[in-house]
């Protein structure tokens, strides 16, 4: 914080050396805005670090807890297979789930969930930043943006082709569980209903 104050004071002193009053005021305001922006960024980073540090001392969910929680179906989508753990992620609790509509085979959904507790905390940092950033782009056949769904910051990408569509969502549940989901031939709002039906938050309530 002392550094930021020094930066602002230095910027103002430099600007005061200018001859034009309007120009001086403008430059002071620009300097002030730049310092405030830097302060906000540092605050966001520190907040994310605090969450990650807290998760390091939290015990990950066990395979037994995960099995007791796993939904067999999400409305019309039936679970086809699951995978617990990842050989490339030592001591990190991960869950992979595949769902498909048996009567509408092109309609499918894959979900990867990472528990940020314990060693998994290192994987969570970028997800904590989703709600702190803004991004939006649109093309003739889709879009990509960060927005809120039911109060949750979601990074969302949707593509519509002639005969099929694809969607991907990334978000964080309870500041702990990173969800990376993708699907085919499912519209965005319907896809989110499936995400809500997962009830990921129940993982820390299941015994």
N, C-alpha and C positions, 0 to 999 in steps of 0.2 A: 504494500500500500504506500509506503514511503517513497518507493521508486516511482509509482504512478503520480504522486503529488509533485515530485521533482520534475517529472516529464512535463506535466501541465504548466508548472511555474516557468520552466525553461522555454516552453513554446510561447507562453504569453510575453515573456521578456523579449524574445526575438521579434515577435509581432509588433511590440510597442516601438521598436526601432524603425518601423515603416513610417513613411511620410503621410500617406493618405489615410484619413480617419476611417472612412468606410471600409477600405481594404484591411485596416488593422482590426476592426471589429469583426469582420468576416473571418479573418485568419484565427482570431482568438476563439471564435465559436467552433471553427473546424477543429482546432486543437482540443478543445473541451470535449467535443463529440468523439474524437478519436480515443481519448483517454477513457471516457465513459464506456465506450465499446470494448476496450481492452479489459476494463474492470469487470464488465458483464461476462466476458469470455472466461476470465480467470475464475470468477465465481461459479460458473457452470462446470468447469473442469474440476474444481475443488469439490463441488457437490457430488459429482460422479465418482471421484476418488474415495470419498467418504462412504458411499454406498458399496463400492467394491471392497474396501477394507472391512466393512461390517460383515459382508458375505464370506470373507476368508475364514472367519471364526464360526461359521454356521455349518451344521452337519448336513450333507447331501441326503436326498431322499433315497431310500433303499430299493432294491429290485422288487422286494415283496410289496412295498408301498405302491410302487408304480403298477405292478400287475393287478393290485386290488382296485386301482383307479381307472385303468385303461377302458374307455368306452368301446363296447362291441359294435355299436352303430352310432352314426350321426344322422338322425332322421332316415332318409332313404339310402344313405351310404353305409355299406357294411365293411367292417374291418377285414382286410385280406391277410395282412401279416404285420408283424412288429419285430423290432430289434432293440435290445437294451445294451447300452455301452458301445464304445468305439475303440478299436485297438490302437488308433492313432491319438486318442485323447486319454491318457493315463490318469486314473483317479478322478475322472469327471463323469458325472451321471448324465447320460444322454438317452433320448427316446426317439425312435423312428416308427411312424405309424403310416400305413397305407389303407385308404378307404376307396371303395368303388361301388357304383350302383350296378347290381347284377342284371338289371333289366335295361340298363342304359350304359353299356360298357365304356363309351368315350368319356363319360362323366367320372372323373377320378380326383383324388386328393392325397397329397403326401405332406406329412407334418414332421418336422424335426424340432425337438425341445431340448434345450440345454439347461441343466440346473446350475445356477450361478453360485451355489454354495460351495465352500471349500476351494479346491483347486479350480473349479469352474468359474470362479470370480474373474479370472483373467480374460474369459471369453465374453463377459457381459458388458465391458466398458462401452463398446460402440453402440450397443443397444440402448444404454442409458442416455446416449446423446441424440437419439432419434427425435425425441420431443423438443430438443433444444435447437433444432435446425429447420430451415424452410427450403422446400424444393418443389417445383412443379413444371412439368413439360407435357405437351400434347401433340399428337400427330393425327393423321387421317384414320389410323387404325388402332389408336389406343392412347394411353397416358401413363405418366409416372409422377407420383407426388407423395408428400408427407402431410398427413392430416389427422384429425381426431375422429375416432369411431367409439361412441359410448364412453368418451373421456379418455380413451387410450390412444397414444400417439402411434400411428401406423405408417410404415413406409410401404407404399402400394404401387404395383405395376400391372397394367392390364393391356393385353393385345388381342385384337379381334381380326381373324382371318375369314376367308370366304366360307370355309366349312368347319372351322373350329375356333376356339379362343383359349387363351392361357392367362392365368393370374398368379401373382405372387404377393405375399404379405409378410412383413417382418415387424415384430413388436415385442414389448417386454411386459410380463405379467407380475404384479406384486413386487416390482423392482428386483426380481430374482430369476424368473424363468424366461429365457430367450426363446421366442417362437419364430421359426422360419417355415412358412407353409407355401405350397404351390399346388395349382390344380389346373384341370383342363375342362372346357365346356361348362363352366360355372360362372354366372354373372357375379360381379363384385359384392352386391348386397347379400346375395344368397351365400356366397363364400364366407362372408363375415358371420352369418348366422351359424354356419358350421363351426367356425372358430369359437363362438360363444358357447356352442353346445359341448365343446371339448371340456369346458370348465377346468382349465389348467390350474386355477387357483385352489381347487380342491386337493391338489397334490400335497399341500402342507396341512391338510385337515384329515386326510385318510390315514387310518391306523391299521 
